[in-house]
Structure formats: C-alpha cells, structure tokens
C-alpha cells in the first residue's frame, strides 16, 4: 500500500474503504473487479492502483481493516479479550485461495 493513502481526506479514505468492503462482500476474491471498487469509491482505477499496488494488496488491507474494526468494537463493548483476537495476517490468510 502506498503510504499516501493515509494522507487522503477522511471522506476519500472512507469512500475507498467502503467500496472495498462492499465489492469483496458481494464477490469472491477472483471475481471482485478492481474497476468496480474504483467506480464505487468515485475514483479512477489508476488512482486506486496507485494507492494499492494490486488486488491482493487491497484484499490484505481489507482483512487488516476488518481486524482493526473488530478489535475496536470488541474493546468498546467488552465482548472479547484482546488475547482472543491475536492472529498474524500470515496465519489468518494461509488458507485463502488466491
């Protein structure tokens, strides 16, 4: 991921994050079109691929973001101990078929 992503406006980052979640939720990894993610986010495909080098980079970002959100909400509502969520991306992703 290009570190420039974090310097985008909150509105632009949220649009991209929402689009990534939505398109991957509606499609398998292989069938999720990067162009559709960009369209849904309201940006060009080339800008999306400037921020994230490829679809795999987007997918890994999605998983990291999902884990971050789960951790935040679990801590906020005290539904899980943080030890329950310890998992490296490599370990969590080892069974994903690319």
N, C-alpha and C positions, 0 to 999 in steps of 0.2 A: 504494500500500500504506500502511496505517495504521502509523505507527512503533510503536504499542502492541504490534504483533505480536512485536517483539523483547523486550518485557518479559514475555511469557508464559513459563511454566515450560518448561524444555527438553523435558519429556515432551509437553506440549501442542504446542509448535512441531514436534517430530519427528513427532507423530501427523498433524498437518496436512500437513507436507511429504511424508510417506509416502503419504498419501491422494491428494494432488495428483499425485504421480508415478504412482501406480497407476492412477487413473481416466483420466488422459491417455494412459497407455501402452496402455490397453485400448480407448480410443475416439478417434475423430477429434476435432479441436477443436470442431467444430459439434455433435457428438453426445455430448460429455462433459457429463453433468449436474452442475451445481454442487451440487444437493441430495445427490447420491450422494457427492461429495467430502466434504461436511459429515458425512454419515452415517458414512462410513468413518473419518473423523477423530474421531468421537464428540462432535461439537459441532452446534449448530443452524445452519441455513443462514443465518439472520440474523447470527449471530456471525461466520461465515465472510465474509459480505459486508460486515461492519463492518471486518474486518481487511484485506480485499481488495475494492476497490470494484466489481469485476465479473469476469467470466470472463477477459477479456483481461488484466487485472491479474494474475490467478492464473497465466495461461499465461506471461506475461513473467517473473514470479517464478520459475517452473519452469525456464525457459531460463537465467536468471541463476544459479540454484542448480546446474543441471547443469554450466554452465561453471566455476563455482567448485569443484565437486567434481572435475571433470576436471583442472583446474589443480592442485589439491592432490595428487591421486593421481599425476599426471604428474611433479610435482616430487619427491614422496616416492620414487617408483621410478625417477626419472631416465629416463623413456621419451621425453620430448619436451622441446625447448627452449621456454621461455616465449614466445619470438617466434612459434612455430608456432601459438599459441593467440590471438594478438591479433586481435580482431574486435569491432567495436561491435555492440551489440544491434540497432541500426537496420539495419546492414549484414546481419547474420545473419538478421534477420526480414523483410527486404524481399520475399522470395519466398513468405512464408507467406500462405495464402489465409484471410482472416477470414471 
